[in-house]
């Protein structure tokens, strides 16, 4: 069975979106993804506050 990417509780901080999902072990994780063109930054975190901090401090290197 293929993995499902179901994100919920999506919020946006600047160009970064944060979504809640379950990993393959069933644990809740928080993904932070930059939506700016050609940036490509993303990361998974175990807490929402860590994902929000990363979103607030993220600076795109693409100009």
N, C-alpha and C positions, 0 to 999 in steps of 0.2 A: 504494500500500500504506500503510495507516495506521501511525503510529508506535506502537511497543510500549513500555509502561512496565513494564519488568521490573526490579524492585528486588531486590537480594540483599545479603547481609551486613548485615542490618538490626540496629541496636542502639538501645537506649533510654537516655537520660540525662534523668532527671526526666520532664517532660511532652513532651520533644523526642525524636523518632525520627530516626535517621540511616540512610540507605540508599544503597547504591552502584548506579549505573546508567550506561548509555552514552548520550551525547547524539547529536544527529543527525549529527555528524561522526565518530562512533565513538570519541570520547575518553571516558575514565572520569571521571565526576563524582560528587560526593557531595551528596545533598540532605538538608537539615535541616528538619524540619517539626514545628511545635508542634501537639500533639493536644488541647490544652485547648479547651473550648467557647468559641466566639466570639473566639478569638485571631486565627487566620488568618495567622500568621507562617510564612514559609518562605523558604529561600534555597539556591542551588546554590554549591558550592565545588569547587575543583580538587584539594584535598588533604583527607584524612580528619582530620588534626590541626586544620585550620581549621574544619571542620564540628563537631568535638568542642568546640573552644574556644567557638564560637558557641552551642552547646547548653548549655554550662556557664554562660555569662554571660547567656543569654536570660532576660528577665523579662517575663511577660505583663502587659499594661496593663489587661486586663479583670479586674475584681474583682466 
